Structure formats: C-alpha cells, structure tokens
Amino acid sequence: MKARRPFAPQPGKKLILRKSEVAAAAILPGNRSISDAREDVMSNASNALLWAALYFALSFAAIFVVWFADKMRTNFLGK
C-alpha cells in the first residue's frame, strides 16, 4: 500500500489562493512568502507563556504588598 500525503497538491486540481496570499503578493517584493513577513509575530504558545509569567509575577507582587502593609500596620500600632 502506497503512503498518501493528505495535504500534497493533487495533479489536475487547481489550488485556491487565500486572501492573505494575494495580499502578500501585492505587498511583499520578490518571492517572499507571508511567513517571512510574520517572522516577528509571537505565536499563541509564546503569548500564553508570557501572560502566565505576568500573572505569576503580579501575584507575588500582590502578596508582597499585603505583607508590607501588614508589617507597616503592626509597626504603627506597636503590636
């Protein structure tokens, strides 16, 4: 049994150009692809990791603020 490549172009069938490919052909010079233009854009996974790290850091900052406020309160009240 011959292995099939499900996303390989099939002979005799015309590929449909997506709007992004048409726009990229008009904007990008030469034979550059749309993936070259999106080189600096963050992926979903890296964006999620960035937000997770941000929430983690903010939670520690909130804990520190509450601890510091409690320490200042006890110092002012002399307990």
Summary of the structure (lengths in Angstrom):
residues: 79
radius of gyration: 27.3
end to end distance: 82.1
largest distance: 86.5
contacts: 112
relative contact order: 0.05
helix: 59%
strand: 0%
